Amino acid sequence: MSFLVLPDTVPHLKEDTSNWATFAMHFREAMLAMHHWGHFDGTQACPTPKDAANPMFVERQATKEWQRQDIVV
């Protein structure tokens, strides 16, 4: 299901940022619940192959999956 307009119950950041604290708290909680917060605080860094010149298939797949997740986030 997709929404063209978010429901009023979903906090959004106002242009004047007057609700930054509320928005930031809800955003962090949502990202933690979805296991994506690490993309924002740096604890889920993109995996790097042991040999960058010759990455193994599993390492390439892990990098592609991380990049996909990063786009989703």
C-alpha positions in Angstrom: 0.0 0.0 0.0 1.3 3.5 -0.8 0.1 6.9 0.2 0.0 10.0 -1.9 -0.4 12.0 1.3 0.7 10.9 4.7 -1.9 10.7 7.4 -2.0 13.6 9.9 -0.9 11.2 12.6 2.5 10.8 10.9 4.8 13.5 12.2 6.6 15.4 9.5 9.3 18.1 9.7 7.8 21.5 9.3 9.6 23.9 7.0 10.4 26.3 9.8 11.8 23.2 11.8 9.8 24.3 14.8 9.0 20.6 15.5 12.5 19.3 15.0 12.8 17.6 18.4 9.5 15.7 18.0 10.3 14.7 14.4 13.8 13.6 15.2 12.5 11.4 18.1 9.9 9.7 15.9 12.2 9.3 13.0 14.9 7.6 15.1 12.3 5.3 16.7 11.0 4.3 13.3 14.4 3.6 11.9 15.3 1.6 15.0 12.1 -0.4 14.6 13.0 -1.1 11.0 16.6 -2.0 11.9 17.9 0.9 9.7 19.3 3.3 12.3 22.8 2.0 11.7 22.8 3.6 8.2 22.4 7.0 10.0 24.7 6.6 12.9 27.4 4.8 11.0 27.3 1.5 12.9 26.1 -0.4 9.7 28.8 0.7 7.3 29.0 -0.7 3.8 30.9 -4.0 3.9 34.3 -4.0 2.3 36.0 -7.0 0.7 39.2 -8.3 2.1 40.9 -7.9 -1.3 39.3 -4.8 -3.0 41.0 -5.8 -6.3 39.5 -9.2 -6.3 36.2 -9.4 -4.2 34.6 -12.7 -3.6 31.1 -13.4 -4.9 29.7 -13.4 -1.3 31.4 -10.1 -0.6 30.0 -8.5 -3.8 26.5 -9.7 -2.9 26.8 -8.3 0.7 27.9 -5.0 -0.7 25.0 -5.0 -3.2 22.5 -5.9 -0.5 23.8 -3.1 1.8 23.5 -0.6 -1.0 20.0 -1.7 -1.7 19.1 -1.3 2.0 20.8 2.1 2.0 18.5 3.2 -0.9 15.5 1.9 1.0 16.5 3.9 4.1 
